[in-house]
Amino acid sequence: MPERPDPASEPDDEVVDADEVDADADETPAVRRPSRQILSAVLLALLAFTVTVQLGQDEADSYQNLRSVELVELLKTLDATNGRLTEQIEDLTATRDDLRSSTNATETAQKEAQRRLDDLSILAGTVGATGPGVRLTITDPTGTIGASLLLDAVQELRDAGAEAIVINGHARVVAQTWFADGDESGQVLVSGKQVEAPYVIEAIGDPATLAPAIDFRGGISDRVESRGGTLSVERLDVVTITALAEAVSPEYARNDS
């Protein structure tokens, strides 16, 4: 009978070291982990691309699915909306322009009104004034120069274009000013204010026009000299008048507008 092989003599199966197996097991995840991360990133990128394309396709499909009639109506609606917006813009622009024009007109009217008020205030003597002009000095050693001669001198200055006049620095001459002789010689009342010789008349206006209106042959200068007095005329670059006239309300005259 054949002999049975001796189990002890049979080759042993290959023995695997447990430490080597554990080492291989530990190496596998370490090698595969980067691959999974790369794969996940690629999948996310593909998903994002797909969503983007789908959204664009859906938006395009929303118009592609419309019939031609519906597209025409949509265009009409857009045109109508644009037309309304254009009209609103034009209305707002016109309103803005009107407001600007109205504001400018109001400002211009206010400036013109203020200018006229300033001019009338100077003529009425309710405000001070400054400008070029002349200064007349009249002496009266004999006490024979009275209210009538001073009034004539003032009238000559007015006719020559004097815009503001004052006598002796405190008696402002305006349209309502009156002249009268005082109780004593050498005194004159100007709207109740007493002035005494020498009489100094200051007037604002063009010196080249005012001076000849006083100093001419047969004029005020000769009349003063004929009464024993003297008259001198100075042309000044600046005349300052600070005296004010009392504002008088008209008793009879009324605005007929």
C-alpha positions in Angstrom: 0.0 0.0 0.0 1.3 3.4 -0.8 2.6 5.3 2.1 0.7 8.2 3.3 2.6 11.4 3.3 3.8 12.6 6.5 1.8 15.7 7.5 4.9 17.0 9.1 6.7 16.7 5.8 4.1 18.7 3.7 5.1 22.2 3.0 3.5 24.7 5.3 1.1 27.3 3.8 2.6 30.8 3.4 2.4 32.6 6.6 1.4 36.3 6.4 2.7 38.6 9.0 -0.2 40.4 10.8 1.8 43.5 11.1 2.3 43.6 7.3 -1.5 43.2 6.8 -2.2 46.0 9.1 0.3 48.2 7.4 -1.3 47.5 4.0 -4.7 48.3 5.4 -3.5 51.5 6.8 -1.8 52.5 3.5 -5.0 52.0 1.4 -7.1 54.9 2.7 -4.1 57.2 2.6 -3.7 56.5 -1.1 -7.4 56.7 -2.0 -8.4 59.8 0.0 -6.9 62.4 -2.5 -8.6 60.6 -5.3 -12.0 61.0 -3.6 -11.5 64.7 -3.0 -10.6 65.3 -6.6 -13.6 63.3 -7.8 -15.9 65.3 -5.5 -14.6 68.6 -6.8 -15.1 67.5 -10.4 -18.7 66.4 -9.6 -19.5 69.7 -8.0 -18.1 71.6 -11.0 -20.2 69.6 -13.3 -23.2 70.1 -11.2 -22.7 73.8 -11.2 -22.2 73.9 -14.9 -25.4 71.9 -15.4 -27.5 74.1 -13.2 -26.2 77.2 -15.0 -27.0 75.8 -18.4 -30.4 74.7 -17.2 -31.3 78.1 -15.9 -30.2 79.8 -19.1 -32.1 77.2 -21.1 -35.2 77.6 -18.9 -35.1 81.4 -19.5 -34.7 80.9 -23.2 -37.4 78.3 -23.2 -39.8 80.7 -21.4 -39.7 83.0 -24.5 -39.2 80.2 -27.1 -42.4 78.6 -25.9 -44.4 81.8 -26.5 -46.4 82.1 -29.6 -45.7 84.9 -32.1 -48.9 86.7 -31.0 -47.9 86.6 -27.4 -44.4 88.0 -28.3 -46.1 90.8 -30.2 -48.3 91.6 -27.2 -45.3 91.5 -24.9 -43.4 94.0 -27.2 -46.5 96.2 -27.3 -46.6 96.2 -23.5 -42.9 97.1 -23.3 -43.4 99.9 -25.8 -46.3 101.3 -23.9 -44.3 101.2 -20.6 -41.4 103.0 -22.2 -43.9 105.6 -23.7 -45.4 106.3 -20.2 -41.9 106.6 -18.7 -40.9 109.0 -21.4 -44.0 111.1 -20.8 -43.3 111.2 -17.1 -39.7 112.3 -17.7 -40.9 115.0 -20.1 -43.5 116.2 -17.6 -41.0 116.3 -14.7 -38.4 118.1 -16.9 -41.0 120.7 -17.9 -42.0 121.2 -14.2 -38.4 121.6 -13.2 -37.8 124.2 -16.0 -41.0 126.1 -15.0 -39.8 126.1 -11.3 -36.4 127.4 -12.4 -38.0 130.1 -14.6 -40.4 131.1 -11.9 -37.7 131.3 -9.3 -35.5 133.3 -11.6 -38.4 135.6 -12.4 -39.2 136.0 -8.7 -35.6 136.8 -7.9 -35.3 139.3 -10.7 -38.6 141.0 -9.6 -37.4 141.2 -6.0 -34.0 142.7 -7.1 -35.8 145.2 -9.3 -38.3 146.1 -6.5 -35.4 146.5 -4.0 -33.5 148.7 -6.5 -36.6 151.0 -7.0 -37.1 151.1 -3.2 -33.5 152.2 -2.7 -33.9 154.9 -5.3 -37.1 156.2 -3.9 -35.8 156.1 -0.4 -32.9 158.4 -1.4 -35.2 160.8 -3.1 -37.6 160.7 -0.1 -34.7 161.4 2.2 -35.4 158.4 4.4 -31.9 156.9 4.0 -28.4 158.3 3.8 -26.6 158.7 0.5 -23.1 159.1 -0.8 -21.6 159.9 -4.2 -19.8 162.7 -6.2 -21.2 166.2 -6.0 -20.6 169.8 -5.0 -20.5 171.9 -1.9 -21.8 175.5 -1.9 -20.8 177.9 0.8 -22.8 181.1 1.1 -21.7 183.9 3.4 -24.2 186.5 4.6 -22.4 189.3 6.5 -25.2 191.8 5.9 -28.0 189.4 6.9 -29.9 190.0 3.7 -29.8 186.5 2.2 -33.0 184.9 3.1 -35.2 181.9 2.4 -36.1 182.8 -1.2 -32.5 182.9 -2.4 -31.6 179.6 -0.7 -34.7 178.0 -2.3 -33.6 179.3 -5.7 -30.2 177.8 -5.2 -31.7 174.5 -4.3 -34.0 174.7 -7.3 -31.0 175.3 -9.6 -29.3 172.2 -8.2 -32.4 170.1 -8.6 -32.8 171.3 -12.2 -29.2 170.3 -12.8 -29.9 166.7 -11.6 -29.0 166.8 -7.9 -30.3 163.6 -6.3 -29.8 164.4 -2.6 -29.4 167.8 -0.9 -28.6 168.8 2.6 -28.2 172.3 4.2 -25.7 172.8 7.0 -25.4 169.1 7.4 -28.7 168.5 9.2 -31.6 169.9 7.1 -32.4 167.3 4.4 -34.1 168.7 1.4 -36.8 166.6 -0.3 -40.0 167.2 -2.3 -42.0 168.3 0.7 -39.4 170.6 2.1 -40.4 174.2 2.7 -38.4 177.4 3.3 -39.2 180.4 5.5 -37.3 183.3 6.9 -36.5 183.1 10.6 -37.3 185.7 13.3 -33.8 187.1 13.1 -31.7 188.1 10.1 -29.3 185.5 8.9 -31.6 182.7 9.9 -33.7 180.5 7.6 -36.2 177.7 8.5 -36.0 174.6 6.4 -39.1 172.5 7.2 -39.0 173.9 10.7 -35.3 173.3 11.2 -33.2 176.4 11.8 -30.1 177.0 9.7 -27.8 180.0 10.0 -25.2 181.7 7.9 -22.8 180.7 6.5 -25.1 178.4 4.6 -23.4 175.2 3.4 -25.4 173.3 0.7 -24.1 169.9 -0.3 -25.6 168.1 -3.3 -25.0 164.7 -4.8 -24.9 164.5 -8.6 -22.6 165.1 -11.5 -20.1 167.8 -10.4 -19.5 168.9 -14.0 -23.2 169.7 -14.4 -24.1 171.0 -10.9 -21.2 173.5 -10.6 -22.0 175.5 -13.8 -25.7 175.6 -12.8 -24.8 177.8 -9.8 -21.7 179.7 -11.0 -22.8 181.5 -14.1 -23.3 185.2 -15.0 -26.6 186.5 -13.8 -27.2 183.4 -11.7 -27.2 182.6 -8.0 -23.6 183.7 -7.6 -24.3 187.2 -8.9 -27.4 187.6 -6.7 -25.5 186.6 -3.6 -22.7 189.1 -4.4 -25.3 191.8 -5.1 -26.5 191.4 -1.5 -23.0 191.7 0.0 -22.4 188.0 0.4 -20.1 185.5 -1.3 -20.6 182.1 -2.9 -18.0 179.5 -3.5 -18.4 176.1 -5.3 -16.3 173.0 -4.7 -16.4 169.9 -6.8 -16.0 166.8 -4.7 -15.4 163.2 -5.6 -17.4 162.1 -2.5 -20.2 163.7 -0.7 -21.8 161.9 2.2 -25.2 162.9 3.5 -26.4 161.2 6.7 -29.3 163.6 7.7 -32.7 162.1 7.1 -36.0 163.8 6.4 -39.2 162.9 8.3 -41.4 160.6 6.4 -44.7 162.4 5.7 -47.8 160.5 4.6 -49.8 162.4 2.0 -53.0 163.9 3.3 -55.0 164.2 0.1 -53.1 162.3 -2.6 -54.1 158.7 -3.1 -53.0 155.9 -5.4 -55.5 155.7 -8.2 -54.5 152.2 -9.4 
